[in-house]
Amino acid sequence: MHILVVTDQHAESLGGVQVAIRLQRRFLERLGHRVTVAAPALHRPGYTTARADREAYIDLPSHALTRDREYGISLPGARTDRALAAALARLPRVDLVHLQGDFWGAMIGLRAARGLRVPVVHTMHNHVDEGTRAVTPLAPLAFQGLRLWRSLALGRPRGAVDRSSRGAWRYLAELASEAALVTAPSAHFADELMRHGVAREVLVTPNGVDDEAIAEVRARPRTPRVRPRLVWLGRMSQEKRVLEFIDAIAESGIDADVALHGAGLLLPRVEARIAELGLADRVAVPGPVPYRDALAAMRDADALVQTSIGFETQGLTPFEAAALGTPTIFCDPEIADDVAVTPEWRVADASVSALAQTLRRAVGELSAAGREGLRVPDAAAQRFLQSTQAARLVELYERARIPNAG
């Protein structure tokens, strides 16, 4: 098969979805399939597409969306259609379009699928409702704007739309109406999409973790320590609750080393809060790191701390941590249910005090466990690997190509 993946952001930009797309492409190609990824051209200074990736990427006309030029936007319309069609004309016939975006990528991909007359699989990665409400009090107006934009780009929905869907869910339902299959990266988000009328059936297609990277990092010895090490990874933004985590560290008084890997709008406030609370001797901010370095940090840690609640559609880092043998302190019980390994620690509620209490308990148990610490059993890692997930994707693609599969 030749699969055209269309997404909101370039696969080489920073983000969990981008990591998942790169992995899916590599493992699908190993199974003999061709994958082409169409996304906004990347404006990051100094970036050039690696030679091995040039034939796999279609860089769509785009405008930089963020000040650091890491993210861009491509406008659905005739200009983008022409650029995509011209690039595809030089490639083998496309058999299926896999949408892995919920905004301009979805609209561009649906327009392309109509022209190509091929089925669509739509993986919904973004909790549009929760994410929008987290950043603006004008979320209802934003949802109306998204529906209007979709209407201008695509016209009337070409499939049935559940009338019970509202707001952001209605917007997603209108996009999903043209898909042969709709999927989500976790059971809890699939349930939420169905509960809000986005689609009658939403299949679960977890983002896997890199088999080779996991094997390489697991082979490294963990470094000696005198006290437990906790690690946090992610974008430093409000919905990730990184500031609440820092407050909980201070309240808990734990005797542990903590590393915060990532960057974002809250980085200056994070650094200021650490200094203000006198935590510099315990909390380090290494900043963003390459993927393998992030995996190595999780492998070397005694526990990962997952702090967002109700925002993640999967929350990949706890899956990666489990594959590496590292347990997680969970603030989101739904992510904990999806990972479903032991040991684990669950925070009772969304308060800083509850997180502080769980940090004390986890660090106490880790300290008592001694030098080797508490680890996730090796046998639990297999189901998180990308090789397992790629075979599942192929099954879904074949199902989508059967007429009336949706």
N, C-alpha and C positions, 0 to 999 in steps of 0.2 A: 504493500500500500504506500501511497504518497499522502502524508498527512500535512495539511497546512495549519499550523498553530498561529492564531492571531491573539495578541495580548496588549495590555495597556502600556507596558514599559519594556524597553529593550532587555533582552535576556541577560546581557552583561552588566546591567545596572544592579544596584544593591537591593536586596529584598528576598524574602523567603519564597515567593512565587517564582521569581527569576531563577533561584537555585533549583527549584523543582522542575522547571521547564528544561533547564540545561541537562539535568539528570535524565529526565524522561526521553529527551532526544537521543542521548548517548545510548541508553539501553534499548530503545526501540530500533535504533540503527543496528545494534548487535543482533537483533532478531530478524534483520533483513529488510526493514522498512525504511522509507525515506521520510525525513521530517524537515520541513521548511518553516522558519519562524519569522513572521511579519510583525513589526512593532515600530514605534517612533524611533527615528535615528537618534543615536546617543550623542549628546553635546559635551560630554565630559572632556575637559582639556587634556590633550595628549592621547586620547583613545583612538586606536585603530583596530579594525576587526582582524583577528588572528587568521592566518592563511587557511588553516584547517576549517574555519567556520564561514568563510566568505560565501560559499555556495549554499549554506544552510540559512543564512540571514537575509531578509529583505528589509532594508532600512527605508521606512516610509517618510515622506516629507513631514517635518515636525518643527515645533518651536520649543525652546527650553522652557520648562515649567517652574523650576526652582532656582534660587540664587546660585547654588553650587553647580548648576547645569547637569545634575545627575539624572533628573527626570524630565521627560518631554511629553508633548501632546501632539497627536496627529488628528486633523479634523476630518470626520467622515464626510465625503463628498466626491464630486467628479474628479478633482485633481488627485486625491489619494487613490481613487478607483483606478485611474489611468496608470499611476505609478506601480500599483500592485499587479495589475493585469499585464503590463509590459514585462515586469520581472518574471511572472509566472509563465509567460509565453516562451521563455527560454528553458523551461524545466519540463519534466514529464507531467502528464496529466494528474491533477489532484483528485484523489478519491474521497476525501473527507476533510471538513474544516472543524478543527477543535478550538473553540473559543476558550481562552484562559484569561479573560478580562471582563469587567462588568461595566465599563464606561465606553470610551471611544474605540477601544479594541473590539468590544462586542459588536458595536454598530458597523465598524469597518468589515469585520469578519462576516457578519450576516449579509451585507451588501455583496461581498465577494462570493459567498455560498450561493446566493441567488443567481449571480452571473454564471457561475461554474456548474450549477444544477447538481450540487452534491449535498449529502446530509450533513447535519451539524451536531456535534457533541459540545455541550456547554458546561464547563466546570466553573462553578461560582466560588471564587476565593474570598470575596470581600463581604463583610457584614456591613452593608451599606447603611442600614438603619442605625446601628449602634455607633459606627464610625463617624457618621455625619453629626449625630446628636452630641458626640463627644467634643466636636470642634466648633459648633456654632449653635446659638439659640434659635436660629432661623431655619432649622432643619426642614420643617414642613414646606417652606418656600423652595428650599433646595430640591426637595423631592419633586415638586411640581415642575421645576426647571428641568430636571432630568427627564421627566416624562415628555415635556415639550420638545426637548432636544432629540429624544428618541423618535418622536413623531415626525419631526422635520427631516431626520436622516433616513427613516425607514418607512414612513407612512403608517397606515393602520396595521395592527398586529395581524399576522397571517395565520394564526392558530387561535384556539380557544384560550381565554383568560378568565381565571376564577374571579368572579365579582366580589368575593369576600376579601381579596387582597387590597391593602391600603398603603399609601405613602411609598416608602422605598420598596416595599414588598410588591406593590403594584407595578412599579417600574421594572423590577426583576422579572415579574410574571410576564410582562409584555415582551421582554427579551426572550424568555424561555419558551414562549409559545411557538417559536420557529425551530426549536431543537428536536432532533429525533430522540436524544437522551439528555437528561440533566444530571450532573453529578456534583458532589461536594467532597471536600477533603476529610471530613470527619462525620461520624454518626450524629453527633449532637447538632451540627449545623444542617445536615440533611433533614433531620427531624424538624428543625425550626423553619426551614424553607417550605416543607410540606404543610406545617401547621399554619403558616401565613399565606397559603394559597399560591405559592410561586409555581409549583408543579405538583401533579398528583403523585409522581414517583421521582424520587431523587436518590440516585445510587451513590454509594460511598467509594471514593477513589483516593485513598490517603496519599499524600506526598511521601515518597520513600526517601531513604538516606543512601548515600553513595557507598556501595559495597567496598570498593577498593580503598576509599578514604577511611572508612571505618576500620578495615583490616589493618591499614598502615598505622593508624593512630593507636589502635588497641595493642599493637606490637611494641609500642614505646613503654619503657618503665615509667611509672609515676614517681614524681620527685618526692624526696623526704619532706616531712613537715613536723612542726612542733605543736600545731593546733589545727583544727579543721579548716578546710578551704571551701568557701561558697563562691559560686559564679552566677552572674546575671548577664544575659545577652539580649540585645534588642535595640529598637529605635527609641531614643529618649524623647518620648512624647507623652502627652497627658494620659492617654488611654492605657499606656503601658505601666503606669503607677510606679515609676522609678523613684519619684520623690517620697511617696509613701513608704517604699522599701527602705530608703535611707533613714526616715524617721523611725521606722520599726527597729532598725539596727541600733540606733541610739537608745530607744526605750528598752530594748531587750538586754543591753549590756553584755552581749555574747562575746566570748573569747574566741574569735575566729578571724581569718583573713578573708576579705570579700573583694572580688574584682568585678567591675562593671564594664562590659565590652559593648561598644556601640557609640552612636552619635545621634544628633538631632537637635531640634529647637530648644529643648530643655537642658542641653549640656552646660551652658553657663550657670544655670540655676542649680544643677546637680553639683557642680564643683563648689559653688558658693555654700550650698547646704552642708556639704561634707566638712568644709572649713568652719562654718558657723557652729556645728555640733561637736567639733573637736574629734572627728573620726579619721583624720588623715593617717593615723598610725595603723588603722585597720582596713580602711576602704581605699582601693586604688581604682583609677579610671584609665585603663590602657587605651580606650577609644576603639574605633573600628579596626577589625583585623581580617585578613584573608580567611576563606572558608576553612582550610585545613588547620589554621591557627585557632580558629574558634572551636573546632572539634577537639583539638589538643587541650584547650583550656577546660572544656567540659570533661574530658577524660581524666585530667589531672585533678579536677575538683572532687570533693567529697559529696557535694550536692549542688544541683542546679536550683535556682530560685525562680519560679514562674509567678509573675505578679499581676498580670492583667486579669480582668474578670468580665466575662460576657462579651468580649470584643473579638477574640481570635476565632477564625473559622476552623483552624486545626491547632495551631500553636506547635510548630515543627520542632523547636528546640528540646522539649521533653522527650520526643520520639528519638531524636539524635542522641540525647543523653542516655536513654535507656539502651540503645544499640551499643553504646560505649561502656555500659556497665554502671553508669552514674545515676543514682536516684534523684528524685525531684521533690522539692517543697512546693506544693500546688496551692495557689490562691483560687483557681478556677476548678471546681469539682467536675465539670463536664469534660475538661481536658484530661483530668486524672482518670475519669471513667474510660476515655478513649485509649489512653496509654495502657492502663490496667496491668501494671507490674508492681512487684514489691521488692525492696522496701519503698515506702513513700510516706510523705507527711502532708496532711491536708489542713489548711487554715479554716477555722470555723466560720468566719464571716469576713466582710470587706473592711473591717476596722483595722487601724494601725496596731491597736493593742492586741487583737487576735493574731496578727502576723508576728508581732514581737513574741507572743507566748509560744507560737509554733517554732519560731527560730530558736528560742531557748531549749525547747524539747528536742529538736533535731540535732542541734549542736551538742547537747548533753549526750544523746545516744551515740553520735558519731565519735565523740571523745572517749566514751566508754568502750567502743568497739576496737580501739587500738589502732596500730599502724596501718593495717589493711582496710580499715573502715567497713562500711556496709555497702555492698555492691549488688546490682541487678544481675541475676544469673545469666550466664552466657546463652543458655537455651532460649531465653526470651527475645534475643536480638533478631532472629531470622525473619520474623514477620514484618520488621520495620524496613528491610532492605529494598532498594529500588528494583533489583532483579525480580523480586516477588511481585511488585506492583506493576512492572512493565507487562508481564504476561496477562495480568488482569485487564490492563488497558486495551490490549489487542483483542481480547474477548468482547469488550464493549464496542470497539470500533466495528467489528464484524457484525455485531447485533444491530448497530445503528445503520449499517448499509442494507439491511433487509427492509424492503418496503413496509411502511407503516409500523416500524419497530417502536416508535414512541407511543 
